[in-house]
Amino acid sequence: MWTQKYRPRKLDEVLGNQKAVEMLRQYHWRRPLILHGAQGTGKSSLVEALARETGWDIVEISDENIPSAKTICETASIFGGRKLILIDNADEIRDIKEVAEIVKSTKNPMVLTTTDLKSKRLATVKKSCEEVQVRRMTSASIEKFLALILKKEGVEPDMEVVKKIAENANGDLRAAVNDLETAAKGGRIAGDFEVSARDSSIDIYKAMNAIFSKDARSALESMWDLNEQPRDVLLWIDENLPGVYGEKNVGGAMHYLSRADIFLGRIQTRQYWGFLRYANPLMSAGVNVSKPERVAFAPYRFPSYFAKMGWTKRERSLKQGIGEKLSPELHVSAKVAASEYIPLFRNLIKAGKIEPEEIARQFKLDAEEVDYLAAV
């Protein structure tokens, strides 16, 4: 995809937003930075360019690794250097309280991005951050960049079409590059290419509709403007796939979805977002081309995974708290104490071999933690 191929490799290659570029170059990093601006203005590209220029390793904090975020933010990279901590779309992280804590305690440079700086969820977070606005590019700047891409690709430019694409993008460079790649399909700009009005973003329900019931191209394009984490999109598809395609017709779609999951896992472990160019087509176009002749039009359901995480959050918090109190006395890690000794104490209490009050006194457990241990 051209959006990946022509991402800036260093800060000098970033188009526009020179004020933001200079701020990043000269920043002292005593406080985290929060980059705010509309979708497609290049916030993530700025962070990646900064990391390459400084030699820092980008480590992204997301819902998947938020439980270990504090350790990630306070330790050096595996080679002993500094990390650049990235929290993309910070206002959408489910455990926003944990985000507020780590921005106060991080010992590494940290950048948060958001399209909605006024979000109430960021009220506490913003108090610990410096703010930098990333502005939309002018249509003239976008037009020059699109022409440069065509030159590098060896495509004869139709400047009327290029100009229309630039104007239609409304400052969204990513959208403009995606439209240009579509227009230049086949190695030339199609003279009859129609530049239609473009929404800057779509919601998850529209994306599900495109993936499940439209054509493969529409399914893939729905991912370009969807303001959701790739892992969350995969969970939405997984939740609704059996209801739309029918449980007997999901084999082919699940094949592509599982492959997308593999690439998303590689992104998480290797911190290389280039794998997204494979994950997105697999979970969108791949699922689309696997649909049966008839699909059901049932209401799309919120992923049950999110609900289960909410239901178990209190239990996980209790187990972690008990483990931390048991750990010093038992000379084991908090993780081992929680996983091995909590079941042991529960069995002893159940068998009447030990009283809950005795454990509470010895390990200084509160009433809620004692009730959890005594539960049958």
N, C-alpha and C positions, 0 to 999 in steps of 0.2 A: 504493500500500500504506500502511496506517495506521502501520506501524512507521516509515516514512520521514516521513510527514506530521506525526506528533506527536513527532518527536525534539526534545529540548530545544535551543533556539536560543542560550541563554546559561546561565551557571552557576546563576543564580537559579531556572531552570526544572527543574533536575535534582532528581528525587525521591529522597529518602533520601541516604545516604552523605555527610552534611554534613561529616564529618571529612575525607573525601577532597576535597570541594569547597574547603574552607578551606585545605587543604594546597596545592592547585593555585593558589589565589589569592595565597598568601603566599610561594610557593616562590622561592628565590633563583636557581635554574637554574645553579648551579655544577657540578652533576652531573646526568646524565639521571635520569628517573623511570621506574620499572617498575610499571605498574598490574597487579595480579593479582587474579583472582576468577573465579567460575564463569561459564560461558557465559550470555549474556543479562542480565548484571548492569549493563550500560551503560558499559563501559570506553571503547569507541569514541565513544559519545555524549558522554562527559565531555571527551574530547580535542577533538571538534568544537566543543563549547560554549566551551571555553577559547580556541580559535583565533578564534572570532567575537568574544569579549569583548576579546581583546588586539589583534585586527587582524592577527595573524600568518597567513601562508600555510601551510596544511598540505601537506607533501610526504611521501609515503609511500615508504619503502624496502621493496622486495620482492625476490623472486628475480630478477625481470626486470631491475631496475636496480642490483643489488648491486655490479656491477663499477665503477660510477661513484659509488658511495655516498659515498666520502671527499670527493670534490669537492662533491657536493650538500650535505654536512653542514658544510663549511667556508666556503661562500660565502653571500652575502646573496640575497634574493629578487630577481626581475627589476626590482622597483621600489625596491630598496635597503633594504627593511625586513628584519626577522628572519623566519626560517622556523620552523615547528614541525615537527620531524622525527618521523614516526610509523612505528614498526616493529610492525605488528599481528601477533599470534601469533609473537613473536620466537623461541620455541623450535622453530618449524617451518621457519625459514629454513635452506636447505641449507648455505650457507657461513657457519656460525656463528662461525668464526674471524674473518671479515671484520666481523661484527657486533661482536665483542669489541674489534676495533681502532677502529671508528668511534665507539663509545661513549666511548672514551678521548680521541679527538681532536676531537669535534664542537665547533663554535663557535656553534651554534644550540641553542635548547631542544630536547630530545629526550624522547619518551615511548615506552616499549616496553610492550606488553600481552602477557599470557599467562594461560592457564587452569591452568597447571601450574608454579607457582613452584619446585617441588622437582625439576624436570627437570634431569638431569645436564648437559644441553647448555647450561644457563644458568649453570653454576657459575662460569665466568670472567666472564661478562657482569655478574652480580649484584655482583661486587666493585666495579664502577665506578658503581653506581646506588643511588639511594634507593628504598625500597620503599613502596608505598601499596596497601593492600587495599581492594578494592571489594566490598562485601558484598551478599548477596541481600536483596531487599526483602521486607517482611512482606506476608502476604496481605491485611491490612487496607489497607495503603498502595496495593497494586496494585488492590484493589477500588475505592477512591476515584478513582484515575486512570482506570480503565475507565469508571466512571460519568460522569466529566467528558468523556471522548471521545464517549460516546453522546449527551450533551447537545449538544455542538458539532456532531455529525452529524445532530441532529434525530431520533434514534431513541428510541422509548419503551423505557426499560430494564425488563427482567425481572430484578430484583435477586437472585433465587434462582440464576438461571443465571450472572449476573455473579459472584456469590460463589463458585460452584463453579469457574468458570474461574480466578479469582484463587487459590483454594486448590490447584487442580490444577497451577498453573504452577510451584510449588515455588521461588518467588523469581525465576523467569525472566520478566522483564517483557516481553521481545520475544515469547516464546511465548504469553503471556497476550493480548497485543494481536492476534497472529495468530489465535488462537482466537476472540476477540471479533469480529474482522472476518468470520470465517466464519459465526459465529452470527447476525450482523446482516445477512447477505446478503438483499437485497430490501427494505432499509429498515426492517426490524423484527427484534426478537429472536425467533427461532423457539422457541416454548414447549416443543417436543419435542426441542430440541437436546441431544444426548448429549455430555457432557463425559467423554471417555475418558482413561485413564491415558496420560501423555505422556512419552516418553523425552527427556532433555535434549539428547541428541545421537545421531547415527547415524553409521555408518562409510560409507566411499565405496562399498563393495560393495552395501550395502543401497540406497544412492541410485541406483546404476547399475541395480539390479533394478527400482526404482520407475520410473525414466525409460524404460527399454526395454520393460518388460512389463506395467506397471499402467496406470491411467487417467491422464489429463492432470492432474487435481487432485492425485493422489498424487505424480506426478512433480514438480509445482511445490512441494508441501509438503516434499518430501525436501530441497529446497535450504535451507529455513528453519533446519533443525537440523543441517546438515552443517558440520562444523568443518574446512573446507578452503578454500583460496584459490580464488576464481572461475576464475582462469586455469588452475589445476591441474585443476579439475572439467572444464573444456572439453577439456583434453588427454586426460583419461580417456575422455570420450565419443567424441572423435575416434578414439582408438586402438581402441576396442571396437565402434564402430558397424558397420563392414563385416562383422565376424564374426557379429554378432547379427542384423542386418537382411538380410545378403547384399549383395554388392557392386553388384548390379543395382538394389537398392531404396533406396539411400542418398541419392538426389537431393534429395527433399523435406526430409529431415532435415539434410542438409548446407547447404541454403538457410538454414534457421533458425540452424544452428550458425555459419555465416559472419556472419550479422547480429549474433549475440551477440558474436562476436569483434570486430566493428566497435565496439560499445559498450564492450567491455572496453578496447579501444585508446584510446577517447576518455576513459575514466576515467584511464588512465595519462598521457595528454598534458595533459589539462585539470585533473586532480586533483579531479574532481567525481564523488563516489560516488553521486549521484542516478541516474546512468545504469544502476546495478545493477538498478533496478526493471524495466528493459527486457531486460538481458542474461540475468538468471536465468530469466524465463519462456520466452525464446526457446530457451535451451539445454536446458531441461527439458521443459516442456509442448509446445513447438514440435517437438522431436525425438520426443516421445511420440506426438503426433497423426499423425506421418508414418510410423509403423511399418507394415509389411506385415501381411497376414492371419496369416502364420506367422513366428515369430521363432525363431532357434536359441538354445539355452541352453548356450553354450560358457563355460568359465571366463574371468572377466574378466582381462585382461592389464594389467600395469603399463605406463604410457606409455613407449614407446621413446625419446621425446624426453629424458626424465630420464636414461636409460641413456647416450644419445649425449652428453649434456652432461658426464656423468661420464667417459666415454672421452676426450673432447677437452679436458678441463680441464687435464691435464698439458701438452698441446701448446699450448694458449692461454697458459698460464703461461710456458712457455719462450719463445714468440714475443714476449710482452710484455717479458720480462727482456732478451732480445737487443736488441729495439727500443730499450729505455731506455739500453743501453750504446752502441749505434750512434749514437743521436740527437745527443749533443754533438759527436762527431767529424765527422758528416756535415752538421750544421747543418740538420736537419729534425726534425719532431716524431717522438716514439717510434712513433706510429701509422703514419706514412709510412715510417719505417725498417723496421718489421715487415712492412708490406704490399708494399713495393716493393724494398727492398734485400736482404731475406732470400732471395727467389727469385733475384735477380741473383747473389748470392754462391754460392748452391747450383749455379747453372749454370756459374759460373766454376770451382768446385771439380770438378764433374763433367767439364768439358772439360780439366782439368789445367792451367788457366791460373794458378791460385793454390793454395797449400797451406793446409789447414785450420789448421796451426800458426801460419802467418803472420797469419791473421785473429785467432786467439786472442790472440797477443801484442799486436797493434795495438789491439784493442778490449777486452782483459782478460776474455775469455770463459772460463767454466769448462769442464770436460771434458764435462758433459752438454750444454751449449749447442753445443759444437763438434761433438759426435756428431750433434746435431739438424741442423746445417747440412750436415754431410757425408753425411747419409742420402740414399740415392737413391730 
